[in-house]
């Protein structure tokens, strides 16, 4: 080997050694920290399938919250889904048809503690965990134990509203009172089961809006339950006497699951079965069950999407304004 070739080989070796040393010493700041769905600092509100990985929310009003450190947070999803996210209590951001790992902070946050809320709208509602900055961690998020539960049909589910359940009166009451809330409702549902109409008298006690598995009421205890049912029963031939009897039994069944809750029987906006609803409350003789007279709360046309059927966003907000102080006074 000539002196020239020896020198070149020696220089190459030095450069390779330096490169290897640099690789070993280089920081790994870009590496993400994976947060599993079982992380104890993630709070699941509402009816979630908590038996495995990933986690699946059920009914209309289930969501999750957590705190975290660092400057970024990513959401792990499966297939296409529509989802709302709120970071640090800011207005919800709508992510349409997203899948895989979704960056919720394209503009990094300031270093420090932050909060995250995730609520699914439609699609493949499956939560697979989070990804944070290298060295970041979750922070315990402990919501109030006073969970508000809203039971009903399309009106309670926020059907035809801009954000569905997230612009429904139940969700808005929770926002006003600063309390966790969940919406156990679906369009077209009745109190009494009939052909073509699922009955909440049975379905409310199940994990999913369409399934048969019973819900574990030991997972949380509601402080207040608002029942808004009867709008659809009349179209399925439920007699007044059958409705009143079923409503009274439903109140008893709810009480058996939530011994300490305040239960509110919401007069349907169209006043269907209004007298029977009030009579059912009286019949159960429950000092913590209350009839809510909604007469005059909304204006036909102005506060509805479709005449006098489904409240629009403004109508839902008006209901929340009236209902929030009624609930607050009892819990």
C-alpha positions as CSV (number, residue, x, y, z in Angstrom):
1,X,0.0,0.0,0.0
2,X,1.4,3.4,-0.9
3,X,1.6,6.3,1.5
4,X,-1.2,8.0,-0.3
5,X,-3.6,5.1,-0.2
6,X,-2.7,4.4,3.4
7,X,-3.5,8.0,4.3
8,X,-6.8,7.9,2.6
9,X,-7.7,4.7,4.3
10,X,-6.8,6.1,7.7
11,X,-8.9,9.2,7.1
12,X,-11.9,7.1,6.1
13,X,-11.5,5.1,9.3
14,X,-11.4,8.2,11.4
15,X,-14.5,9.6,9.7
16,X,-16.4,6.3,10.2
17,X,-15.4,6.2,13.9
18,X,-16.6,9.7,14.4
19,X,-19.9,9.0,12.7
20,X,-20.5,5.9,14.8
21,X,-19.7,7.9,18.0
22,X,-22.0,10.7,16.9
23,X,-24.8,8.1,16.3
24,X,-24.3,6.7,19.8
25,X,-24.3,10.1,21.5
26,X,-27.1,11.7,19.4
27,X,-30.2,12.6,21.4
28,X,-33.4,10.7,20.6
29,X,-35.8,13.6,21.2
30,X,-37.9,12.7,18.2
31,X,-38.8,9.3,19.7
32,X,-42.4,9.1,20.8
33,X,-43.8,7.7,24.1
34,X,-46.7,5.4,23.5
35,X,-49.5,5.7,25.9
36,X,-51.7,2.6,26.1
37,X,-55.5,2.6,26.5
38,X,-55.0,1.1,30.0
39,X,-53.0,4.1,31.3
40,X,-54.5,4.9,34.7
41,X,-54.4,8.7,34.0
42,X,-57.0,8.4,31.2
43,X,-60.5,9.0,32.4
44,X,-63.3,7.3,30.4
45,X,-66.7,9.0,30.8
46,X,-69.8,7.2,29.8
47,X,-70.2,3.6,28.6
48,X,-67.0,2.2,27.3
49,X,-66.0,-1.3,26.6
50,X,-63.1,-1.4,29.0
51,X,-62.3,-5.1,28.7
52,X,-59.5,-5.0,26.1
53,X,-57.3,-3.1,23.8
54,X,-58.4,-1.0,21.9
55,X,-61.3,0.7,23.8
56,X,-64.7,1.2,22.2
57,X,-67.2,3.9,23.3
58,X,-70.9,3.2,23.2
59,X,-74.0,5.3,22.9
60,X,-73.8,9.0,22.0
61,X,-72.1,10.7,24.8
62,X,-69.0,8.7,25.7
63,X,-65.6,10.5,25.8
64,X,-62.2,10.4,27.3
65,X,-60.0,12.9,29.1
66,X,-56.5,13.1,30.3
67,X,-53.7,15.4,31.2
68,X,-50.2,15.3,29.6
69,X,-46.9,16.9,29.5
70,X,-44.7,17.9,26.6
71,X,-45.5,19.9,23.5
72,X,-47.4,17.4,21.2
73,X,-50.0,14.7,21.4
74,X,-51.1,12.2,18.8
75,X,-54.3,10.1,18.7
76,X,-54.2,6.5,17.6
77,X,-57.2,5.3,15.6
78,X,-58.1,2.3,13.5
79,X,-60.2,2.9,10.4
80,X,-61.9,6.1,9.2
81,X,-63.8,8.0,11.9
82,X,-65.1,11.4,12.7
83,X,-63.9,12.7,16.0
84,X,-63.8,15.9,18.1
85,X,-60.8,16.8,20.1
86,X,-60.2,19.7,22.6
87,X,-56.7,20.6,23.9
88,X,-56.4,22.8,27.0
89,X,-60.1,23.4,27.1
90,X,-60.2,25.2,23.7
91,X,-63.1,24.8,21.3
92,X,-63.5,21.4,19.7
93,X,-61.6,20.6,16.5
94,X,-63.4,18.3,14.1
95,X,-61.3,15.7,12.4
96,X,-63.2,14.2,9.5
97,X,-62.6,10.7,8.2
98,X,-59.2,10.3,10.0
99,X,-57.4,7.1,10.7
100,X,-54.1,5.8,12.0
101,X,-52.0,8.1,14.1
102,X,-53.4,11.7,14.0
103,X,-51.4,14.7,15.1
104,X,-53.6,16.9,17.2
105,X,-50.9,19.5,17.7
106,X,-49.5,20.4,14.2
107,X,-48.3,23.6,15.9
108,X,-46.4,22.4,19.0
109,X,-47.7,23.6,22.4
110,X,-45.7,25.5,25.0
111,X,-43.8,23.1,27.3
112,X,-45.8,22.3,30.4
113,X,-49.0,20.5,31.5
114,X,-51.9,20.2,29.2
115,X,-55.3,18.6,28.9
116,X,-57.0,16.6,26.2
117,X,-60.6,15.6,25.6
118,X,-61.6,13.2,22.8
119,X,-65.2,12.5,21.7
120,X,-66.2,10.3,18.8
121,X,-69.0,11.4,16.4
122,X,-69.4,8.6,13.8
123,X,-67.5,5.9,11.9
124,X,-65.0,3.4,13.3
125,X,-65.1,4.7,16.9
126,X,-62.1,2.8,18.3
127,X,-59.5,4.4,20.6
128,X,-56.0,2.8,20.4
129,X,-54.0,5.1,22.7
130,X,-51.9,8.2,22.5
131,X,-48.4,9.2,21.5
132,X,-46.5,11.9,23.4
133,X,-43.0,13.5,23.1
134,X,-40.0,11.6,24.3
135,X,-39.8,12.0,28.1
136,X,-43.4,13.2,28.3
137,X,-46.1,11.5,30.4
138,X,-49.8,11.5,31.2
139,X,-51.1,13.5,34.2
140,X,-54.0,12.3,36.3
141,X,-57.3,13.8,35.2
142,X,-59.9,13.4,37.9
143,X,-63.4,14.5,36.9
144,X,-66.1,15.2,39.4
145,X,-68.0,12.2,40.7
146,X,-71.3,13.9,39.9
147,X,-71.9,12.3,36.5
148,X,-75.0,13.6,34.6
149,X,-76.9,11.0,32.5
150,X,-79.4,11.9,29.8
151,X,-81.8,9.3,28.5
152,X,-83.9,9.7,25.4
153,X,-84.3,9.6,21.7
154,X,-83.2,11.7,18.8
155,X,-83.8,15.0,20.6
156,X,-81.5,14.0,23.5
157,X,-79.0,12.5,21.0
158,X,-78.7,15.8,19.2
159,X,-80.1,14.5,15.9
160,X,-79.8,17.2,13.2
161,X,-77.7,19.4,15.4
162,X,-74.3,20.7,14.2
163,X,-72.3,18.5,16.5
164,X,-74.9,15.8,17.4
165,X,-74.4,14.8,21.0
166,X,-71.8,17.5,21.6
167,X,-74.4,20.2,20.8
168,X,-77.3,18.5,22.6
169,X,-78.9,20.0,25.7
170,X,-77.4,17.2,27.9
171,X,-73.9,17.9,26.8
172,X,-74.4,21.7,27.2
173,X,-75.8,21.2,30.7
174,X,-72.6,19.4,31.6
175,X,-70.5,22.2,30.2
176,X,-72.5,24.8,32.1
177,X,-72.2,22.9,35.4
178,X,-68.6,21.8,34.8
179,X,-69.7,18.2,35.3
180,X,-69.1,15.0,33.3
181,X,-72.0,13.9,31.2
182,X,-73.1,11.0,29.1
183,X,-76.0,10.7,26.6
184,X,-77.8,7.4,26.5
185,X,-80.0,8.1,23.5
186,X,-80.5,7.3,19.9
187,X,-82.8,8.5,17.1
188,X,-86.1,6.8,16.9
189,X,-86.1,5.1,20.3
190,X,-89.2,4.8,22.4
191,X,-89.8,4.0,26.1
192,X,-91.9,0.9,25.3
193,X,-90.6,-1.6,22.8
194,X,-92.7,-2.0,19.7
195,X,-92.0,-3.4,16.3
196,X,-89.7,-0.8,14.6
197,X,-89.0,1.0,17.9
198,X,-86.4,0.0,20.4
199,X,-87.6,0.5,24.0
200,X,-85.3,2.3,26.4
201,X,-87.2,0.5,29.2
202,X,-84.8,-2.3,28.4
203,X,-82.1,-0.9,26.3
204,X,-81.0,1.7,28.8
205,X,-79.7,-1.1,31.0
206,X,-77.3,-2.4,28.2
207,X,-73.8,-1.4,27.3
208,X,-74.5,-0.7,23.7
209,X,-77.4,1.1,22.0
210,X,-78.0,-2.0,19.8
211,X,-76.5,-4.9,21.8
212,X,-77.8,-7.2,24.5
213,X,-74.9,-7.3,27.0
214,X,-75.9,-5.7,30.3
215,X,-74.1,-2.6,31.5
216,X,-72.1,-2.8,34.7
217,X,-73.6,0.0,36.8
218,X,-70.8,-0.5,39.3
219,X,-68.5,1.4,36.9
220,X,-70.0,4.8,38.0
221,X,-73.0,6.2,39.8
222,X,-74.9,9.0,38.2
223,X,-75.7,12.0,40.4
224,X,-78.6,13.0,38.1
225,X,-80.6,11.1,35.4
226,X,-82.8,13.1,33.0
227,X,-85.4,11.0,31.1
228,X,-86.9,12.4,28.0
229,X,-89.1,9.7,26.4
230,X,-92.5,9.4,24.8
231,X,-92.1,11.5,21.7
232,X,-92.0,8.4,19.5
233,X,-94.2,6.0,21.5
234,X,-97.4,7.6,20.3
235,X,-96.6,6.7,16.7
236,X,-96.2,3.0,17.6
237,X,-99.6,2.6,19.3
238,X,-98.6,2.7,22.9
239,X,-101.7,3.5,25.0
240,X,-101.7,6.2,27.7
241,X,-102.2,3.6,30.4
242,X,-99.4,1.3,29.1
243,X,-97.1,4.3,28.8
244,X,-97.8,5.5,32.3
245,X,-97.3,2.0,33.8
246,X,-94.0,1.5,31.8
247,X,-92.7,4.9,32.8
248,X,-93.3,4.3,36.5
249,X,-91.6,1.0,36.3
250,X,-88.7,2.5,34.4
251,X,-88.2,5.1,37.2
252,X,-88.2,2.3,39.7
253,X,-85.6,0.4,37.7
254,X,-83.4,3.4,37.3
255,X,-83.6,4.0,41.1
256,X,-82.5,0.5,41.7
257,X,-79.3,1.1,39.7
258,X,-78.7,4.6,41.1
259,X,-79.9,4.7,44.7
260,X,-78.8,8.3,45.3
261,X,-79.4,10.0,42.0
262,X,-81.9,12.8,41.4
263,X,-84.2,11.6,38.6
264,X,-85.9,14.1,36.3
265,X,-88.9,13.2,34.2
266,X,-88.7,15.6,31.3
267,X,-92.0,16.6,29.7
268,X,-91.6,15.9,26.0
269,X,-91.4,19.1,24.0
270,X,-94.6,18.1,22.1
271,X,-96.3,17.4,25.4
272,X,-96.9,13.8,24.4
273,X,-98.0,11.7,27.4
274,X,-97.3,14.8,29.6
275,X,-100.1,13.9,32.0
276,X,-99.0,10.3,32.2
277,X,-95.4,11.2,32.7
278,X,-96.4,13.4,35.6
279,X,-98.7,10.8,37.0
280,X,-95.9,8.2,36.8
281,X,-93.6,10.3,38.9
282,X,-96.4,10.7,41.5
283,X,-97.1,7.0,41.5
284,X,-93.6,5.9,42.4
285,X,-93.6,8.1,45.5
286,X,-89.9,8.8,45.2
287,X,-88.8,12.0,47.0
288,X,-85.8,12.3,44.6
289,X,-87.8,11.9,41.4
290,X,-89.1,15.2,39.8
291,X,-91.4,16.1,36.9
292,X,-89.9,18.9,34.7
293,X,-92.6,21.0,33.0
294,X,-91.0,22.3,29.8
295,X,-94.0,24.3,28.6
296,X,-93.0,27.4,26.7
297,X,-89.3,26.5,26.7
298,X,-89.0,26.6,22.8
299,X,-90.7,28.5,20.0
300,X,-92.1,26.6,17.1
301,X,-90.0,27.2,14.0
302,X,-87.4,29.5,15.5
303,X,-85.9,27.0,17.8
304,X,-86.3,23.9,15.6
305,X,-84.6,22.5,12.5
306,X,-87.9,21.1,11.2
307,X,-90.8,23.0,12.4
308,X,-91.5,21.6,15.9
309,X,-89.6,18.3,15.7
310,X,-85.9,18.5,16.5
311,X,-84.3,21.5,18.2
312,X,-81.6,23.3,16.4
313,X,-78.4,24.4,18.1
314,X,-80.1,27.5,19.6
315,X,-83.0,25.4,20.8
316,X,-80.8,22.9,22.5
317,X,-79.0,25.8,24.2
318,X,-82.3,27.2,25.4
319,X,-83.2,23.8,26.9
320,X,-79.8,23.7,28.6
321,X,-80.3,27.2,30.0
322,X,-83.6,26.2,31.6
323,X,-82.5,22.7,32.7
324,X,-79.1,23.4,34.2
325,X,-80.4,25.3,37.3
326,X,-83.1,22.8,37.9
327,X,-80.5,20.0,38.1
328,X,-78.0,22.1,40.0
329,X,-80.6,22.8,42.7
330,X,-81.1,19.0,43.3
331,X,-77.6,17.7,43.3
